[in-house]
Amino acid sequence: MKTSAQILAFSRDIGGAQALLPVLIAMTIDERNVTILASKSSFSLYQEYQLQCELFDESLFSLKPEDYVNKLIARWNPTLILLGSSPSHSSP
């Protein structure tokens, strides 16, 4: 089933979710059509701020990230994708 989402927000780690959080809150207040895909680690953060989100399949993402992301794009058909990222623990 193809669902229309104007904006798709995606972050795999909690740091990326924290980076997206202020933007997503502002977009929600502005009543933008935002779909948030959350990992298990970031799901509770979004719930804490009463943002609607759904879990993405981390095992499929880990297996073939490019294929999984292409399927997300095909399903949601976004006009804008917001990606959250944070540095790895080994970064200086």
Backbone torsions as a table, in degrees:
resi	resn	phi	psi	omega
1	MET	NA	130.0	179.1
2	LYS	-93.8	125.1	-179.1
3	THR	-114.1	140.6	-179.2
4	SER	-94.9	120.3	174.4
5	ALA	-128.5	124.6	-180.0
6	GLN	-65.3	-44.9	-177.0
7	ILE	-125.8	130.3	177.4
8	LEU	-115.6	123.3	179.6
9	ALA	-111.4	134.6	-173.4
10	PHE	-145.6	131.4	173.7
11	SER	-149.6	134.6	-177.7
12	ARG	-86.4	-30.4	-175.1
13	ASP	-116.4	163.9	-176.4
14	ILE	-64.2	-36.6	178.8
15	GLY	-63.7	-39.9	176.8
16	GLY	-66.4	-38.5	177.1
17	ALA	-64.6	-40.6	178.1
18	GLN	-64.2	-34.6	178.0
19	ALA	-68.7	-36.4	-179.8
20	LEU	-78.7	-24.3	-171.0
21	LEU	-50.2	-52.6	-178.7
22	PRO	-62.0	-35.3	179.2
23	VAL	-67.9	-43.8	-179.0
24	LEU	-66.3	-39.0	177.1
25	ILE	-62.1	-45.3	179.0
26	ALA	-62.7	-40.3	179.9
27	MET	-68.1	-35.5	178.3
28	THR	-67.7	-42.9	177.4
29	ILE	-61.1	-38.0	179.8
30	ASP	-80.1	3.9	177.9
31	GLU	58.4	38.7	173.9
32	ARG	-75.8	154.1	177.3
33	ASN	-84.1	95.9	-175.7
34	VAL	-119.6	130.9	171.9
35	THR	-110.4	125.0	-178.9
36	ILE	-108.0	123.7	173.6
37	LEU	-102.6	123.6	-173.6
38	ALA	-117.2	148.2	170.6
39	SER	-84.5	170.4	177.8
40	LYS	-58.5	-37.0	-177.0
41	SER	-72.6	-26.9	-177.4
42	SER	-101.5	-10.5	-176.8
43	PHE	-55.6	-47.1	-177.7
44	SER	-67.8	-30.8	177.0
45	LEU	-62.3	-47.3	179.1
46	TYR	-64.0	-39.7	178.4
47	GLN	-64.1	-37.4	178.6
48	GLU	-57.3	-34.4	179.5
49	TYR	-98.4	15.2	176.5
50	GLN	56.4	37.4	175.6
51	LEU	-97.5	128.2	177.4
52	GLN	-69.0	132.2	177.8
53	CYS	-150.9	167.0	174.3
54	GLU	-133.3	149.8	-179.6
55	LEU	-72.9	140.5	171.3
56	PHE	-100.6	159.9	-176.0
57	ASP	-81.5	98.3	-176.2
58	GLU	-65.4	-31.8	-179.8
59	SER	-69.1	-41.1	176.5
60	LEU	-67.1	-38.8	178.4
61	PHE	-62.4	-43.8	-178.9
62	SER	-65.9	-34.1	-177.8
63	LEU	-67.5	-53.9	-178.7
64	LYS	-144.2	82.2	-175.0
65	PRO	-54.1	-45.2	-176.5
66	GLU	-64.1	-43.5	179.0
67	ASP	-63.4	-42.1	-178.4
68	TYR	-64.7	-44.2	179.2
69	VAL	-64.3	-39.5	176.7
70	ASN	-61.2	-37.4	177.4
71	LYS	-67.9	-37.6	176.7
72	LEU	-62.6	-44.0	179.6
73	ILE	-62.9	-43.3	179.3
74	ALA	-64.2	-38.3	-178.9
75	ARG	-71.2	-47.6	-172.4
76	TRP	-91.6	-22.4	178.1
77	ASN	50.6	53.2	-176.1
78	PRO	-75.9	154.4	171.5
79	THR	-92.1	-17.6	178.9
80	LEU	-145.9	137.2	176.3
81	ILE	-119.7	126.4	175.7
82	LEU	-104.7	125.5	179.7
83	LEU	-115.2	131.3	176.2
84	GLY	-98.9	139.4	-179.3
85	SER	-142.9	150.3	174.6
86	SER	-140.7	154.0	-177.8
87	PRO	-67.4	150.8	176.8
88	SER	-71.1	162.4	-179.0
89	HIS	-65.6	-21.0	-178.7
90	SER	-87.5	-2.7	179.8
91	SER	-71.5	145.7	179.1
92	PRO	-70.5	NA	NA
